[in-house]
Every structure is written in C-alpha cells, then in structure tokens.
Amino acid sequence: MANPFRAKPLTPTRIGLAMSIAVVADALQFGGTAIGGPFAWAGFVEAVDVAAMILTMCVLGFHPLLLPTFVVEFIPIIDMLPTWTGCVGTVIFLRKRVQTPAPPVINTEPPPVPPNPPTDSAAKKMPEATGPVIDV
C-alpha cells in the first residue's frame, strides 16, 4: 500500500475525487446533524469524519490543514459548516501553487550590438569633399 502521508501529484481525477469525498462528507454530516434522530446519537457523524479524513489522505496525501479540520468537526454546531469542502479546496489550491513551475523569465532587452569598425569598402563609398575644407 502506498504511503498516505506522502503528497500525491495532483491530477484532474484526484482533484475531482477529493472534492467529491468532501462534498459528500459535508452533506452527510449536515443531514445527520439536522435530522438529529438515531444517526446523530449513534456516532454516525463522527464516523463520516474519520472516513473523510482517511479517504482524503489516500487521494491527496497528508497535509497539515486536515488535522484542524478533523478536530473542528467534533465541535457541535460548527460541524454543520462545510469544513471538509473548504479544507480540501484549500489543500488543492496550495498544492497546485507549489506544483506549478514559475514562468520563465524572458529577457526583453535587445542583445547588445557590437560597434561596426569602418571597413575599406565603407571608406570608398563616402563621397569626397569638394571645395575648401575649414579645419579649426
């Protein structure tokens, strides 16, 4: 089995799968908490948190932002917020920013032009001065 703590390369499939896991986890938690009933008392919401953490780590690898999200989900009322979706979106954003290479620096200055030394042919092309030359 692959190491779940190692950061996995982001692909469109991994991004879609991770976001799907987060959205489903938040929807199940909201439904389980809002309904109240037997699901909330049986630890259903906590089981969804554990599953969301494990599945997200398997898809994206470990990121430190997953830990506070996991802990915050055990606080009543706050667990109704879409914290998994926000956390996974942030992790994807941060990993994309690290994975994308910086654009190459383009030198906009023109290359230096070497001075043209006068050649014999250039001297021949210059017209001869006619008339008096005033030298100061």
Secondary structure, DSSP 8 states (H G I E B T S, - for coil): ---TTS-----HHHHHHHHHHHHHHHHHHHHHHHH-HHHHHTTHHHHHHHHHHHHHHHHH---TTHHHHHHHTTSTTGGGS-HHHHHHHHHHHHHHHHHS--------S----------HHHHHHS----S-----
